[in-house]
Amino acid sequence: MRRVTYYIVDVFTDKPLAGNPLAVFPDRTEIREEELQQVARELNLSETVFVEDPTDKTALRRLRIFTPLKEIPLAGHPVVGTWFLLASRGVVDLDEVLHSGMATLEMADGIEKITFNHELAAGVLPVTVYRSDGEVTGVAMDQVPPVFGDEIQDVDLVASALGLKGDQIRRSGMPPRVVSTGLPIMIAPLASLKDLQEIQINTSEFSNLTTEHKCTGIYAFTRDAPKEVALVRARGFFPDVGVAEDPATGSASGCLGAYLAKHDVIHPRPTVAFQISQGAEIGRPSTIGVEVTAEGAEIVRIRVVGTSVIVIEGKLLLPD
């Protein structure tokens, strides 16, 4: 019998039993390739991460990210949660990494910011671990610079997929559109918090819409949120990859940051930071930090920032 250590980490929260739960296998060498998807389906969380040695010599580790149905190239809460775990449990010794020259160190207000490369299916990207007095306090992940799809003209179709009326989108004053920062997501603006809370997914229309626009799901948001808590409130729906509703979606948060900059809701000069509130509707309140950096009119950097809580350490039992 193979006994493989794994952890459950609640991501984008500083409290247990909130945020987005993530399964992390810090060393997947005992799990066979054909078992990876089976394990992710067995745990049935929105994502499961398997940590491997990198194929690129500039990267510290390779992260393989699986939903219950498929492997995906990039996702936010898996990166934030995995590196929180690896750094805080000493699986990766950041001081040794700094000594080796594979990471850089920046100090700001007593916080160490340790930046290095890691490997995802989407490519080799930077990630930053924040430490204070030796304790890991958060992780910031870089995403791919944004690619914008066309504005979606059939607002009624998007609204219907969400179980809403077209006017609930039109009154927001902004158009739905697909944005990718490594994973294509449809951004759907809504006029009010009440509109956001009324969403009831129309499964067949939703699937047809996301298939037509070649996106992974829909990230609906409203600016009608308490400004002392977050700039926007959001909900993320990804049923085509086995996630009916996600409590906190880092990849989509990066897409939303790029969208808000593109539509002049936020103004990077050169960098702007804000927070997204997500997950309250399904009892998993989450807070996601987003940073958008621009050079002139061009968005050159998207980062998603958050903290995590380790809640479970366990053993997966697999036959020899």
C-alpha positions in Angstrom: 0.0 0.0 0.0 1.3 3.5 -0.9 0.7 6.1 1.8 0.9 9.6 0.2 0.9 12.7 2.3 -1.5 15.5 1.3 -2.9 18.7 2.8 -6.2 20.7 2.6 -5.5 24.4 2.6 -8.2 27.1 2.8 -7.1 29.8 0.4 -7.9 33.6 0.3 -8.9 33.6 3.9 -7.1 33.9 7.3 -9.8 31.8 9.0 -10.3 28.0 8.9 -13.4 26.7 7.1 -13.7 29.8 4.9 -12.1 30.7 1.5 -11.6 28.1 -1.2 -10.4 24.6 0.0 -7.5 23.2 -2.0 -5.8 19.8 -1.9 -2.0 19.8 -2.2 0.3 16.8 -2.7 3.8 18.3 -2.0 5.5 15.3 -3.6 3.6 13.4 -6.3 6.3 10.8 -7.1 4.4 8.0 -5.5 1.3 8.8 -7.6 1.2 7.4 -11.1 0.4 9.7 -14.1 -2.8 7.9 -14.9 -3.9 8.3 -11.2 -3.7 12.1 -11.0 -7.1 12.8 -12.5 -8.6 9.9 -10.5 -7.3 11.4 -7.2 -8.6 14.9 -8.1 -12.0 13.4 -8.8 -11.9 11.4 -5.5 -11.2 14.5 -3.5 -13.7 16.5 -5.5 -12.5 20.0 -4.6 -12.5 22.7 -7.2 -8.7 22.1 -7.7 -6.1 19.6 -6.6 -2.3 20.4 -7.0 0.4 17.8 -7.5 3.9 19.2 -7.0 6.7 17.9 -9.2 10.3 18.7 -10.1 10.4 21.3 -12.9 11.2 20.7 -16.5 12.6 24.2 -16.8 15.8 24.8 -14.9 14.9 28.3 -14.0 11.8 27.2 -12.0 11.8 26.0 -8.4 8.9 23.5 -8.7 6.3 22.5 -11.3 2.6 22.6 -10.2 0.1 20.4 -12.0 -3.5 21.7 -11.4 -6.5 19.4 -11.8 -10.2 20.1 -11.4 -12.5 17.1 -10.8 -12.8 16.7 -14.6 -9.6 17.9 -16.3 -6.1 19.4 -15.9 -5.9 23.2 -16.4 -3.0 25.4 -17.3 -3.3 28.1 -14.6 -5.4 28.9 -11.6 -5.0 31.4 -8.8 -6.0 29.8 -5.5 -4.0 26.6 -6.3 -0.8 28.7 -6.7 -1.4 30.9 -3.6 -2.4 27.9 -1.4 0.4 25.6 -2.6 3.2 28.0 -2.1 1.8 29.0 1.3 2.0 25.4 2.3 5.4 24.6 0.8 7.0 27.7 2.3 5.3 27.6 5.7 5.9 23.8 6.3 9.5 24.1 5.1 9.0 21.7 2.2 10.9 24.4 0.3 13.5 26.2 2.4 13.3 29.8 1.2 16.6 30.7 2.8 18.4 28.0 0.9 16.7 29.2 -2.3 17.9 32.7 -1.6 21.4 31.5 -1.0 21.3 29.5 -4.2 20.5 32.7 -6.2 17.2 31.3 -7.6 15.2 33.9 -5.7 15.4 37.6 -5.0 14.7 39.4 -1.7 13.0 42.8 -1.3 12.2 44.4 2.1 9.2 46.7 2.6 7.8 47.8 5.9 9.4 44.9 7.7 8.0 42.4 5.3 10.3 40.1 3.3 9.2 39.6 -0.3 10.9 36.5 -1.8 10.4 36.1 -5.5 11.3 33.1 -7.7 10.0 31.3 -10.8 7.7 28.3 -10.8 6.4 26.2 -13.7 2.8 25.8 -14.7 1.2 24.3 -17.8 0.7 28.0 -18.8 4.5 28.7 -18.6 7.2 29.7 -16.2 5.9 32.6 -14.1 7.1 34.5 -11.0 5.6 34.0 -7.6 6.3 35.9 -4.4 6.1 34.7 -0.8 5.7 37.3 1.9 7.3 36.6 5.3 7.2 38.5 8.6 9.4 37.4 11.6 10.0 34.1 9.8 6.3 33.4 9.3 4.7 33.2 5.9 1.9 35.8 5.7 0.8 35.6 2.1 1.6 34.8 -1.5 1.4 36.8 -4.8 1.1 35.0 -8.1 1.9 36.6 -11.5 -0.5 35.8 -14.3 0.0 36.0 -18.1 -0.5 39.6 -19.5 -4.2 39.9 -20.5 -5.8 39.0 -23.9 -9.2 40.6 -24.5 -11.9 39.1 -26.6 -14.5 41.2 -28.3 -17.4 42.8 -26.4 -20.4 40.4 -26.5 -23.3 42.0 -28.2 -26.0 39.4 -27.3 -26.4 40.6 -23.7 -29.7 38.8 -23.3 -28.1 35.4 -24.1 -25.4 36.0 -21.4 -28.1 37.1 -18.9 -30.3 34.1 -19.7 -27.3 31.7 -19.1 -27.2 33.2 -15.6 -30.9 33.0 -15.1 -31.3 36.8 -15.3 -32.7 39.5 -17.6 -30.7 41.4 -20.0 -31.4 44.7 -18.3 -29.6 43.5 -15.2 -26.4 43.5 -17.3 -27.2 46.6 -19.3 -27.7 48.8 -16.3 -24.1 48.1 -15.2 -23.0 50.3 -18.2 -20.4 47.8 -19.2 -20.3 44.9 -21.7 -19.7 41.2 -21.1 -16.4 40.0 -22.7 -13.9 37.1 -22.5 -10.6 38.0 -20.9 -7.6 35.6 -20.5 -4.6 36.0 -18.1 -3.7 32.4 -18.8 -7.2 30.9 -18.7 -10.1 32.5 -20.7 -13.0 33.6 -18.5 -16.2 35.5 -19.5 -16.6 38.6 -17.4 -20.2 39.5 -16.8 -21.0 42.9 -15.1 -24.2 43.2 -13.1 -25.9 46.4 -11.9 -26.5 45.5 -8.3 -25.7 43.1 -5.5 -29.3 41.9 -5.6 -28.7 40.9 -9.3 -25.6 39.0 -8.3 -27.4 37.2 -5.6 -30.3 36.2 -7.9 -28.1 34.2 -10.3 -29.5 30.7 -11.1 -27.4 28.9 -13.8 -29.3 27.7 -16.8 -27.1 24.7 -17.5 -27.7 24.1 -21.2 -27.6 27.7 -22.2 -24.5 28.3 -20.0 -22.6 25.4 -21.6 -23.6 26.5 -25.1 -22.4 30.1 -24.4 -19.1 29.1 -22.9 -18.5 26.6 -25.7 -19.3 29.3 -28.4 -16.9 31.8 -26.8 -14.2 29.2 -25.9 -14.0 30.1 -22.2 -13.8 28.1 -19.0 -16.7 29.7 -17.2 -18.4 33.0 -16.2 -17.2 35.4 -13.5 -20.1 37.7 -12.7 -19.4 40.9 -10.6 -21.0 44.1 -9.3 -19.5 47.3 -8.1 -22.4 47.5 -5.7 -20.3 46.3 -2.8 -19.4 47.8 0.6 -16.3 49.9 -0.3 -14.7 49.4 3.1 -14.7 45.6 2.4 -13.9 45.4 -1.3 -14.1 47.3 -4.6 -16.3 44.6 -6.2 -18.3 41.5 -5.2 -18.1 38.5 -7.5 -19.3 35.0 -8.1 -17.6 32.4 -10.3 -19.3 29.5 -12.2 -17.3 26.8 -13.9 -19.6 23.7 -14.3 -18.0 22.6 -17.5 -14.8 21.7 -15.5 -16.7 20.2 -12.6 -17.0 23.3 -10.4 -20.6 24.5 -10.1 -19.7 27.6 -8.1 -16.2 28.5 -6.8 -15.7 30.2 -3.4 -12.7 32.2 -4.6 -11.3 32.3 -8.1 -7.8 33.7 -8.5 -7.4 33.3 -12.2 -10.8 35.0 -12.9 -9.8 37.7 -10.4 -6.8 38.6 -12.5 -9.1 38.7 -15.6 -11.5 41.0 -13.8 -8.6 43.3 -12.8 -7.6 43.6 -16.4 -11.2 44.1 -17.4 -11.7 46.9 -14.9 -8.6 48.7 -16.1 -9.6 48.3 -19.7 -13.0 49.9 -18.9 -11.5 52.7 -16.8 -13.0 51.6 -13.5 -9.5 51.5 -12.1 -6.5 53.5 -13.2 -3.0 52.0 -12.9 -0.5 54.8 -12.6 1.6 52.6 -12.9 0.1 50.1 -10.3 -3.3 49.9 -8.6 -4.3 47.4 -6.0 -7.8 46.5 -4.9 -9.8 43.6 -3.3 -12.6 41.3 -4.5 -15.1 39.8 -2.1 -16.4 36.3 -3.2 -18.0 33.2 -1.8 -20.4 34.7 0.7 -23.4 33.3 -1.2 -22.2 29.7 -0.7 -21.0 30.2 2.9 -17.2 30.4 2.1 -16.4 34.1 2.4 -13.1 35.0 0.6 -11.0 38.1 0.0 -8.8 38.3 -3.1 -6.2 41.0 -3.6 -5.5 42.1 -7.2 -2.7 44.3 -8.5 -2.7 45.7 -12.0 0.3 47.4 -13.5 0.3 49.4 -16.8 2.8 51.2 -19.0 0.8 53.8 -20.8 -2.3 52.2 -22.1 -0.9 48.7 -22.0 -1.4 46.3 -19.1 1.9 44.7 -18.5 1.4 42.8 -15.2 -1.4 41.1 -13.3 -0.9 39.7 -9.8 -3.3 38.0 -7.4 -2.5 38.1 -3.7 -3.8 36.2 -0.7 -3.2 34.3 2.5 -4.2 30.8 3.5 -4.8 28.5 6.4 -3.7 24.8 6.6 -6.7 22.8 7.9 -6.0 19.1 7.2 -3.0 16.8 7.0 -3.7 13.3 5.8 -2.6 10.2 4.0 -4.0 8.9 0.7 -3.9 5.1 0.5 -3.3 3.7 -2.9 -2.6 0.1 -3.9 0.9 -0.9 -4.9 
